[in-house]
Amino acid sequence: MTLTNYYEILGLPVNSSIDEIKKAYRKKARLYHPDINPAPDAKDHFISITEAYEFLIANHNNIISDDQAYQQAMKDWRKYRQDRSRKRANVYAHASYGTFKNTKFYKTTRIFDGTTIIFSFIISIMVLSYTIYGYFFRLNHPIPGLEKPSVFAFVMLLALGMVFFIVSFIYLRAYQETSKKNKSKSV
């Protein structure tokens, strides 16, 4: 297979981002997993999209750097990974979709995972804290020769911090609810 074929299998334009590749793979995996799709060719489609995903993720940096690096990556892929990728996809195709969805492989396709969401929530709290602390610190400890800190800048940073906090809080709540639903389904 060629690079263009791998992108076509996932329904993506050439040079798509890693996030776009992950999103397309999740969508296609759900569509073609044999546990969900009873079509006779669903298993073959599922194996092809898994192979395309693995190649594009493993070689994303080589693909965009230059043609020679891509050719070498393709050669190495055919030699060592293609067969392994097909075998793994075959195993996933024989498993139920619920089991496949809980594999580490499938979970790596998530764009927003728990760690990212928690990290962004912590960062938003830090932005708010440092904005408030920094403003009042500058008021109490003025720097000679500089004017007092701008109230407008303080309000803008505070508003930006609040927006970041609210968005990260909403994502954190949604992630917690999804995790609870998934745990209750698996029990």
PEHUQUI-V283696 format. One record per backbone hydrogen bond with DSSP energy under -0.5 kcal/mol. NH is the residue of the N-H (numbers start at 1). CO is the residue of the C=O. If there is no record, write none. Layout:
nh = <NH & NH>
co = <CO & CO>
//
This chain:
nh = <6 & 7 & 8 & 9 & 10 & 11 & 11 & 12 & 16 & 21 & 22 & 23 & 24 & 25 & 26 & 27 & 28 & 29 & 30 & 31 & 32 & 33 & 36 & 37 & 38 & 42 & 45 & 46 & 47 & 48 & 49 & 50 & 51 & 52 & 53 & 54 & 55 & 56 & 57 & 58 & 59 & 60 & 63 & 64 & 65 & 66 & 70 & 71 & 72 & 73 & 74 & 75 & 76 & 77 & 78 & 79 & 80 & 81 & 81 & 82 & 85 & 86 & 87 & 88 & 89 & 90 & 91 & 92 & 93 & 94 & 95 & 100 & 101 & 102 & 102 & 103 & 107 & 108 & 109 & 110 & 113 & 117 & 118 & 119 & 120 & 121 & 122 & 123 & 124 & 125 & 126 & 127 & 128 & 129 & 130 & 131 & 132 & 133 & 134 & 135 & 136 & 137 & 138 & 139 & 140 & 141 & 144 & 146 & 154 & 155 & 156 & 157 & 158 & 159 & 160 & 161 & 162 & 163 & 164 & 165 & 166 & 167 & 168 & 169 & 170 & 171 & 172 & 173 & 174 & 175 & 176 & 177 & 178 & 179 & 180 & 181 & 182 & 183 & 184 & 185 & 186 & 187>
co = <2 & 3 & 4 & 5 & 6 & 7 & 8 & 7 & 13 & 17 & 18 & 19 & 20 & 21 & 22 & 23 & 24 & 25 & 26 & 27 & 28 & 29 & 33 & 33 & 36 & 39 & 41 & 42 & 43 & 44 & 45 & 46 & 47 & 48 & 49 & 50 & 51 & 52 & 53 & 54 & 55 & 57 & 59 & 60 & 61 & 62 & 66 & 67 & 68 & 69 & 70 & 71 & 72 & 73 & 74 & 75 & 76 & 76 & 77 & 77 & 81 & 82 & 83 & 84 & 85 & 86 & 87 & 88 & 89 & 90 & 91 & 96 & 97 & 98 & 99 & 100 & 103 & 104 & 106 & 107 & 111 & 113 & 114 & 115 & 116 & 117 & 118 & 119 & 120 & 121 & 122 & 123 & 124 & 125 & 126 & 127 & 128 & 129 & 130 & 131 & 132 & 133 & 134 & 135 & 136 & 137 & 142 & 143 & 150 & 151 & 152 & 153 & 154 & 155 & 156 & 157 & 158 & 159 & 160 & 161 & 162 & 163 & 164 & 165 & 166 & 167 & 168 & 169 & 170 & 171 & 172 & 173 & 174 & 175 & 176 & 177 & 178 & 179 & 180 & 181 & 182 & 183>
//
